[in-house]
């Protein structure tokens, strides 16, 4: 009987995983999935880094840096390309974050955002405590008129955390990020 139950659990495991919303909890080599870059790709002078750390056995990503709007710049970002689109039934982005009492952004790219400056953006605030944040897709604003008014979850191609748009010291930590 015990072997039958174990076999049944093995068979059901892939179904349970495929029905679960896409989430990254920074386990299993996140440095292979997440990329860090700055406005230096367009001549800006912002600087920073991303580190993958563990605290009390819980992994997370820490993005730090100095955002500068000098030389037409103004961002640092950590981005992950998505291996598959989110479920059509997803209603928003969920993250667990903390940081230095500043404003940060989630940037989404879709199959329709072909140019580097095209994305959807929603803001969030962090404090020194881990907090769950839910950003409905209705809160995301397109970066320009050539994009749809709202991102479609089934069209998502990447997700990013950005320190953006003003001169400031950035420190944001993300423990989980995904769709809900």
C-alpha positions as CSV (number, residue, x, y, z in Angstrom):
1,X,0.0,0.0,0.0
2,X,2.8,2.4,0.9
3,X,4.5,1.8,-2.5
4,X,1.2,2.5,-4.3
5,X,0.8,5.8,-2.4
6,X,4.4,6.8,-3.3
7,X,3.9,5.9,-6.9
8,X,0.7,8.0,-7.0
9,X,2.5,11.0,-5.4
10,X,5.2,10.8,-8.1
11,X,2.6,10.7,-10.9
12,X,0.7,13.7,-9.4
13,X,3.7,15.8,-8.7
14,X,4.2,17.1,-12.3
15,X,0.5,18.0,-12.5
16,X,0.6,20.0,-9.2
17,X,3.7,21.9,-10.4
18,X,2.2,22.8,-13.8
19,X,-1.0,24.1,-12.2
20,X,1.0,26.2,-9.7
21,X,1.6,29.9,-10.7
22,X,5.1,30.8,-11.9
23,X,7.3,31.8,-8.9
24,X,11.0,32.3,-8.3
25,X,12.2,31.9,-4.7
26,X,15.9,32.3,-5.6
27,X,16.8,28.6,-4.9
28,X,18.7,26.4,-7.3
29,X,21.3,28.7,-8.9
30,X,19.4,32.0,-9.4
31,X,22.5,33.5,-11.0
32,X,21.8,31.4,-14.1
33,X,18.3,33.0,-14.4
34,X,18.7,36.6,-13.3
35,X,20.9,39.3,-15.1
36,X,21.9,42.6,-13.7
37,X,22.5,45.7,-15.8
38,X,22.5,49.5,-15.5
39,X,21.9,52.5,-17.7
40,X,25.5,52.1,-18.8
41,X,24.1,50.2,-21.8
42,X,22.9,53.6,-23.0
43,X,25.7,55.8,-21.7
44,X,24.4,56.4,-18.2
45,X,26.6,56.3,-15.1
46,X,24.5,54.4,-12.5
47,X,26.3,51.6,-10.7
48,X,25.3,48.6,-8.7
49,X,25.2,44.9,-8.3
50,X,23.0,42.0,-7.4
51,X,23.9,39.3,-4.9
52,X,22.2,36.1,-4.1
53,X,22.2,35.5,-0.3
54,X,20.7,33.3,2.4
55,X,19.4,34.4,5.8
56,X,18.1,31.9,8.3
57,X,18.1,29.3,5.6
58,X,15.9,31.4,3.2
59,X,17.5,32.5,-0.1
60,X,16.9,36.0,-1.6
61,X,18.3,38.5,-4.0
62,X,19.8,41.8,-3.0
63,X,20.1,44.6,-5.5
64,X,22.2,47.6,-4.4
65,X,23.7,50.6,-6.2
66,X,23.7,54.3,-6.8
67,X,21.1,55.4,-9.4
68,X,22.2,58.6,-11.2
69,X,20.2,60.6,-13.8
70,X,23.4,62.2,-15.0
71,X,24.2,61.7,-18.7
72,X,20.6,60.8,-19.5
73,X,20.7,57.7,-17.3
74,X,18.7,56.7,-14.3
75,X,18.3,53.0,-13.6
76,X,19.7,49.7,-12.3
77,X,17.8,46.5,-12.9
78,X,17.8,42.8,-12.3
79,X,15.8,40.9,-14.9
80,X,14.7,37.3,-15.6
81,X,13.6,36.0,-19.0
82,X,10.6,33.8,-18.5
83,X,10.9,30.2,-19.9
84,X,7.1,30.1,-20.4
85,X,4.3,32.6,-20.2
86,X,2.2,33.0,-17.1
87,X,-1.3,31.4,-17.0
88,X,-4.0,33.3,-18.8
89,X,-5.9,33.4,-15.5
90,X,-3.1,35.2,-13.6
91,X,-4.3,38.6,-12.3
92,X,-1.0,40.2,-11.2
93,X,2.5,40.0,-9.8
94,X,3.2,38.9,-6.2
95,X,6.5,39.6,-4.5
96,X,8.0,39.4,-1.0
97,X,10.4,42.3,-0.5
98,X,12.2,44.5,1.9
99,X,14.7,47.3,1.6
100,X,15.7,50.9,2.5
101,X,12.3,52.6,2.7
102,X,12.3,53.6,-1.0
103,X,10.2,53.3,-4.1
104,X,11.1,50.6,-6.7
105,X,9.4,49.2,-9.8
106,X,8.5,45.9,-11.4
107,X,9.0,46.0,-15.1
108,X,7.3,43.5,-17.4
109,X,8.1,42.8,-21.0
110,X,5.8,41.0,-23.3
111,X,5.9,39.6,-26.9
112,X,4.6,43.1,-27.9
113,X,7.5,45.0,-26.3
114,X,10.1,44.6,-29.0
115,X,12.2,47.7,-28.5
116,X,14.5,48.0,-25.4
117,X,12.6,51.0,-24.0
118,X,9.2,49.2,-24.1
119,X,7.9,47.7,-20.9
120,X,5.1,47.9,-18.4
121,X,5.8,49.4,-15.0
122,X,4.2,49.3,-11.6
123,X,5.7,50.9,-8.5
124,X,6.0,49.4,-5.0
125,X,7.4,50.7,-1.7
126,X,9.7,48.7,0.7
127,X,10.4,49.0,4.4
128,X,13.0,47.1,6.5
129,X,10.6,44.2,7.1
130,X,9.7,41.5,4.7
131,X,6.3,42.3,3.2
132,X,4.1,40.6,0.6
133,X,3.2,43.0,-2.2
134,X,0.5,42.3,-4.8
135,X,0.5,44.4,-8.0
136,X,-2.6,43.7,-10.2
137,X,-1.9,43.8,-13.9
138,X,-4.3,46.8,-14.0
139,X,-1.6,48.8,-12.0
140,X,1.0,48.4,-14.8
141,X,1.5,51.4,-17.0
142,X,2.9,51.0,-20.6
143,X,6.1,52.9,-21.3
144,X,4.7,54.3,-24.5
145,X,1.7,54.6,-26.8
146,X,2.8,51.7,-29.0
147,X,2.0,49.1,-26.3
148,X,-1.4,47.8,-25.3
149,X,-3.0,49.5,-22.3
150,X,-2.5,46.4,-20.1
151,X,-0.1,43.5,-20.2
152,X,-1.6,40.1,-21.0
153,X,-0.2,37.4,-18.6
154,X,0.0,34.8,-21.4
155,X,2.3,37.2,-23.3
156,X,4.9,37.9,-20.6
157,X,8.5,37.3,-21.6
158,X,10.5,38.8,-18.7
159,X,10.1,40.3,-15.3
160,X,12.5,42.8,-13.6
161,X,13.0,44.7,-10.4
162,X,14.2,48.3,-11.2
163,X,15.5,51.2,-9.2
164,X,14.5,53.9,-11.6
165,X,14.0,57.6,-12.5
166,X,15.7,59.6,-9.8
167,X,19.1,60.0,-8.0
168,X,19.2,57.7,-5.0
169,X,21.0,54.9,-3.2
170,X,19.2,51.7,-4.0
171,X,18.9,48.6,-1.7
172,X,16.0,46.2,-2.4
173,X,15.8,42.6,-1.5
174,X,13.4,40.1,-3.0
175,X,12.6,36.7,-1.4
176,X,9.9,35.6,-3.9
177,X,8.5,36.9,-7.1
178,X,5.9,35.5,-9.4
179,X,2.3,35.7,-10.6
180,X,-0.9,35.2,-8.7
